[in-house]
Amino acid sequence: MKKLLLILFVNISLLAASFDCTHATTNVEKMICADKELSQFDEKLNRVYTSFYLLTKEIKTDQRAWIKKRNTCQDTNCIKEAYTKRVEELTTSLANQKTFPKLYLDAMKEAQEHMEIVWNPIIFSEQERIDAGLKFKDDLFRFKNIQFKPPLIENVQYNDPRLKEILGVCYFYRFDLEIGEFDHPKYIEDGKKYWVEDERKPLRDINVSVWKTTAKNKEWLFIKPTTSGSAYLVDTALCKQERLKNNLVDALNYDRERVKRSQSGLYHAGIISYKEQEYVFDLIWDQNHKVYFELYKILSRTSSEDPTIRFTGVWQAIIPFKKIEKSQTQQGEK
């Protein structure tokens, strides 16, 4: 009976690690299978690794490199240290990934499976922009140093009382309505053109989302229609004033340091924290052709003629993917 129990114990320990101990080949693998604590380290790492919704090529490559380095260990202390560091690294990346909207994760998966990075020589003629994009891409696809900031309120109709409470008196600016410009713009005293009270029409999608962010030591509200139309930055201090003109056009023209309009087209934009700074992060996704991951500074100057300092005017980094159609000849060679 004792012999049988010993055999059962040995068999259980052989299956304790994340890999099949009956096929252990390296000294390190054999050490893990023979040591209960090391086996638990291995199982913990495996649980974290398999918990990712999206295991990118970069994470898989890092894991293979880590295993190769782990297998150079000569003692249990070295193995424990290797597992501790890797578990900590992957746990942080997993926590960051959980802040990513599913739409972004699906776009990243599509980009890696069916697309390649392409640099337009006209737009990306500056090598520093390409370098910045590649550097950001390395962190993005490792979920390293990046967290999506949760909105204060998300995808609600403009008449939602919670939205009114968040925006304060700025609610009456009606950020759900669009503003036009004259084809032949007029100019104000400093020589810059200004916004006009064109016919303010409701957007097709009038739902909005709001984030709180910081830039240049000031707190802002980032207000964006859910899918289309212009986004805005508004100084939170302005929204706490008791009296405020209920005219967004006037605010854009004369309070341009406190109310700023973005370029339109930030369809899936949000606020992220990247390396302890906050940015506007936007996704442009055409499932059949292109995917763009764009990182913008919160406040950026584009043109001296703009009525505002557009906060999405300058790329901090951009990663363009394009679907590559393989020729029939290439497919036949496979």
Residue pairs with C-beta under 8 A, 6 or more apart in sequence:
13 21
13 33
13 34
13 36
13 39
14 20
14 21
14 22
14 33
15 21
16 33
16 36
16 39
16 40
16 43
17 29
17 32
17 33
17 38
17 39
17 42
17 43
18 42
18 43
18 45
18 46
19 29
19 42
21 29
21 32
21 33
24 30
24 32
24 33
26 71
27 71
28 70
28 71
28 73
28 79
29 71
31 38
31 76
31 79
32 38
32 39
32 41
32 42
32 79
33 39
35 76
37 76
37 80
38 76
38 79
38 80
38 83
41 79
41 80
41 83
41 84
41 87
42 83
44 83
44 87
45 83
45 86
45 87
45 90
48 87
48 90
48 91
48 94
49 55
49 63
49 90
51 94
52 59
52 93
52 94
52 97
53 97
53 102
53 105
54 97
54 105
54 108
54 109
56 108
56 112
56 141
56 142
57 112
57 141
58 138
58 141
58 142
59 90
59 93
59 141
59 142
59 143
62 142
66 82
66 86
69 82
70 79
70 82
70 83
70 86
73 79
73 82
92 144
93 142
93 143
93 144
94 143
96 143
96 144
96 145
96 146
96 147
97 105
97 143
99 147
99 148
99 149
99 150
100 143
100 148
101 148
101 268
101 270
103 268
103 283
103 285
104 148
104 268
104 283
107 283
107 285
107 291
107 293
108 140
108 141
108 293
110 285
110 287
110 291
111 291
111 321
112 141
114 323
114 324
115 290
115 291
115 321
115 322
115 323
115 324
116 321
116 322
116 324
117 137
117 319
117 320
117 321
118 320
118 321
118 322
119 130
119 320
120 320
124 130
124 133
124 318
124 320
129 315
129 317
129 318
132 315
132 316
132 317
133 317
133 318
133 319
133 320
134 319
135 317
136 274
136 293
136 295
136 316
136 317
136 319
137 293
137 317
137 319
138 144
139 145
139 146
139 274
140 146
140 293
140 319
145 274
145 275
146 272
146 273
146 274
147 272
147 273
148 270
148 271
148 272
148 281
149 211
149 213
149 270
149 271
149 272
149 273
149 278
151 209
151 210
151 211
151 270
151 271
152 166
152 210
152 211
152 212
152 221
153 160
153 162
153 163
153 166
153 209
153 210
154 209
155 207
155 208
155 209
155 226
156 162
156 163
156 207
156 208
156 209
157 206
157 207
158 174
158 175
158 176
158 206
158 207
158 208
163 171
163 208
163 210
164 171
166 210
166 221
167 175
167 210
167 221
167 223
167 234
167 239
168 239
168 240
169 239
169 240
169 241
169 242
169 243
169 244
170 221
170 234
170 238
170 239
170 244
172 244
172 246
173 234
173 246
173 247
173 248
173 251
173 259
174 200
174 246
174 248
175 208
175 223
175 225
175 232
175 248
176 202
176 203
176 206
176 208
176 225
176 229
177 200
177 201
177 202
177 203
177 248
178 200
178 201
178 203
178 229
178 230
179 195
179 196
179 197
179 198
179 200
179 230
179 248
179 249
179 252
179 261
180 196
180 198
180 199
181 193
181 195
181 196
181 198
182 196
182 198
185 193
185 194
185 196
186 193
186 194
186 196
187 193
187 194
188 194
188 253
192 304
192 305
192 306
192 307
193 305
193 306
193 307
194 252
194 253
194 307
195 249
195 252
195 253
195 261
195 307
196 249
197 247
197 249
203 225
203 228
203 229
204 228
205 225
205 226
205 227
205 228
205 229
206 225
207 225
207 226
208 223
208 224
208 225
208 226
209 223
209 224
209 226
209 270
210 221
210 222
210 223
210 224
211 221
211 222
211 270
211 271
212 219
212 220
212 221
212 222
212 236
213 219
213 220
213 221
213 222
213 271
213 278
213 298
214 220
214 278
214 298
215 233
215 278
215 297
215 298
215 299
215 311
216 299
218 235
219 235
219 236
219 237
220 233
220 234
220 235
220 236
220 298
221 232
221 233
221 234
221 236
221 239
222 231
222 232
222 233
222 271
222 280
223 231
223 232
223 233
223 234
224 231
224 232
224 266
224 269
225 231
227 267
228 264
228 265
228 267
229 264
230 261
230 262
230 263
230 264
231 261
231 262
231 266
231 269
231 312
232 259
232 260
232 261
232 262
233 259
233 260
233 262
233 298
233 299
233 311
234 258
234 259
234 260
235 257
235 258
235 259
237 258
238 244
238 255
238 258
238 259
245 251
248 259
251 258
251 259
252 259
252 260
252 261
252 307
252 308
253 307
256 307
256 308
256 309
259 308
260 299
260 308
260 309
260 310
260 311
261 307
261 308
261 310
262 280
262 310
262 311
262 312
263 310
263 312
263 313
265 284
266 280
266 282
266 312
267 282
267 283
267 284
268 282
268 283
268 284
268 285
269 280
269 281
269 282
269 283
269 312
270 280
270 281
271 278
271 279
271 280
271 281
272 278
272 279
272 281
272 295
274 281
274 295
278 298
279 295
279 296
279 297
279 298
279 316
280 295
280 296
280 297
280 298
280 311
280 312
281 293
281 294
281 295
281 296
282 292
282 293
282 294
282 296
282 312
283 291
283 292
283 293
283 294
284 290
284 291
284 292
284 294
285 291
285 292
288 323
289 322
289 323
290 320
290 321
290 322
290 323
291 320
291 321
291 322
292 318
292 319
292 320
292 321
293 318
293 319
293 321
294 315
294 317
294 318
294 319
295 315
295 316
295 317
295 318
296 311
296 312
296 313
296 314
296 315
296 316
297 311
297 314
297 316
298 311
299 309
299 311
300 309
300 310
300 311
300 312
300 313
300 314
301 309
301 310
301 313
301 314
302 309
302 310
302 313
302 314
303 313
306 313
